[in-house]
Amino acid sequence: MKKIILLSLSVMFSLAISFAQTFEHNYDESLALAKEENKKILLIFSGSDWCKNCIQFKQSILSTDEFKHFSEDNLILLELDFPYRKKNRLPKEQQEHNEKLADLYNKEGVFPKVVLLDNNTTLLGKVNYQKHNSTEDFISQIEELSDK
């Protein structure tokens, strides 16, 4: 009985790891991965501890199994966070990194803002997120921008 329980736990743990979503936080590393794996880069500008829509977006779209499977095959996810609370502040180097990319791709300071780049840094477009969007709608937008 112990062997069966241990085996079951091992399988469940392996599945949890395989479905874990990886968010990158460095542009240069994301670009290198995108080129190596022939994927697009999805820049996600977020205010993780203050932006209600960002939190909802992460829960209702980014955390779904459907999006995880799609992104695993097609995207490098680059999360650019701008937390407000002192306890959540990023290291100065990461803050500067994120601000530099915001100057390029999010001058308006919109949160959440999602931008799609190809692996040569060509801007393919903005992916719109609305509260009523389904994961399927969101993925369709990415696919349409990818086909341009």
C-alpha distance (Angstrom), angle and dihedral (degrees) to the residues before:
residue distance angle dihedral
M1 . . .
K2 3.81 . .
K3 3.80 90.2 .
I4 3.80 91.6 53.3
I5 3.80 92.0 49.3
L6 3.80 92.2 47.4
L7 3.79 91.5 47.2
S8 3.81 91.3 49.1
L9 3.79 92.1 49.4
S10 3.78 90.7 47.8
V11 3.81 92.3 52.2
M12 3.82 92.2 46.7
F13 3.81 91.0 49.3
S14 3.81 91.3 49.4
L15 3.80 91.4 50.3
A16 3.80 91.6 48.9
I17 3.79 90.7 53.0
S18 3.80 93.0 46.5
F19 3.82 91.1 53.5
A20 3.79 94.3 44.5
Q21 3.75 111.3 120.5
T22 3.75 119.5 -130.6
F23 3.78 120.7 -146.0
E24 3.77 117.3 -168.6
H25 3.81 120.1 -147.5
N26 3.79 102.4 -169.1
Y27 3.80 122.5 76.2
D28 3.82 97.2 -153.0
E29 3.80 92.7 48.8
S30 3.81 90.2 46.8
L31 3.78 91.3 51.0
A32 3.81 92.0 49.6
L33 3.81 90.7 49.7
A34 3.80 92.0 46.9
K35 3.80 91.2 53.0
E36 3.79 93.1 44.6
E37 3.82 93.2 48.8
N38 3.83 96.8 32.6
K39 3.80 93.2 -122.4
K40 3.79 137.5 138.4
I41 3.82 122.5 -111.2
L42 3.78 119.0 -122.2
L43 3.81 110.2 -159.3
I44 3.78 111.0 -156.8
F45 3.81 115.7 -165.9
S46 3.78 107.6 -161.1
G47 3.77 143.3 168.8
S48 3.79 96.3 -150.9
D49 3.78 98.5 -173.3
W50 3.80 103.4 33.4
C51 3.81 111.0 23.9
K52 3.80 108.8 90.2
N53 3.82 92.5 -167.6
C54 3.83 91.0 49.9
I55 3.78 91.5 53.6
Q56 3.80 91.3 46.4
F57 3.83 91.0 47.3
K58 3.79 91.5 53.1
Q59 3.81 91.8 48.8
S60 3.80 99.7 40.7
I61 3.82 100.6 38.4
L62 3.80 115.9 9.1
S63 3.81 95.3 45.1
T64 3.79 96.8 50.0
D65 3.79 119.1 108.9
E66 3.81 89.3 -128.1
F67 3.81 92.3 58.5
K68 3.81 93.1 41.1
H69 3.81 90.7 55.4
F70 3.80 92.2 45.9
S71 3.79 94.7 47.0
E72 3.79 93.2 45.6
D73 3.81 89.7 61.0
N74 3.80 100.0 35.9
L75 3.79 115.4 20.2
I76 3.74 148.2 53.5
L77 3.81 106.1 -146.9
L78 3.80 113.3 -142.7
E79 3.79 111.2 -170.7
L80 3.80 114.9 -159.8
D81 3.77 106.2 -170.8
F82 3.79 127.5 -166.6
P83 3.81 104.9 -173.0
Y84 3.80 119.7 -173.4
R85 3.78 105.3 -159.5
K86 3.78 117.4 88.5
K87 3.81 92.5 -130.6
N88 3.83 90.4 57.1
R89 3.80 98.0 45.8
L90 3.75 116.3 135.2
P91 3.79 123.6 -127.9
K92 3.81 111.5 -83.2
E93 3.82 92.2 -110.2
Q94 3.83 91.3 54.4
Q95 3.81 91.4 46.5
E96 3.80 90.9 52.9
H97 3.81 90.9 46.2
N98 3.81 91.5 52.2
E99 3.81 93.1 44.8
K100 3.81 91.1 52.2
L101 3.80 90.5 54.5
A102 3.80 91.1 44.7
D103 3.82 88.3 55.3
L104 3.80 88.2 55.9
Y105 3.81 102.8 38.2
N106 3.82 108.8 14.7
K107 3.80 108.3 36.6
E108 3.80 89.6 147.4
G109 3.81 92.1 60.5
V110 3.81 93.4 -128.3
F111 3.81 118.1 169.4
P112 2.91 125.3 -128.4
K113 3.75 96.1 21.7
V114 3.78 120.9 166.3
V115 3.80 121.9 -165.1
L116 3.79 128.5 -176.6
L117 3.82 121.7 -146.0
D118 3.77 129.8 177.7
N119 3.79 119.3 -127.4
N120 3.83 90.1 -92.4
T121 3.84 90.3 59.2
T122 3.81 93.3 -107.2
L123 3.79 110.0 151.4
L124 3.80 107.7 -119.9
G125 3.79 94.7 -179.9
K126 3.76 149.1 -87.0
V127 3.80 120.0 -61.0
N128 3.78 110.4 -142.6
Y129 3.76 121.2 -134.8
Q130 3.78 120.1 -164.6
K131 3.80 125.2 172.3
H132 3.80 90.6 -113.5
N133 3.83 94.6 50.9
S134 3.76 116.4 118.6
T135 3.78 121.8 -143.2
E136 3.79 87.6 -110.7
D137 3.84 91.2 55.4
F138 3.78 91.0 48.8
I139 3.81 93.3 49.6
S140 3.82 90.2 47.3
Q141 3.80 90.2 56.7
I142 3.79 90.6 52.2
E143 3.80 91.4 48.9
E144 3.82 91.7 49.4
L145 3.80 91.9 51.2
S146 3.80 90.6 45.9
D147 3.81 91.4 54.8
K148 3.82 94.7 54.4
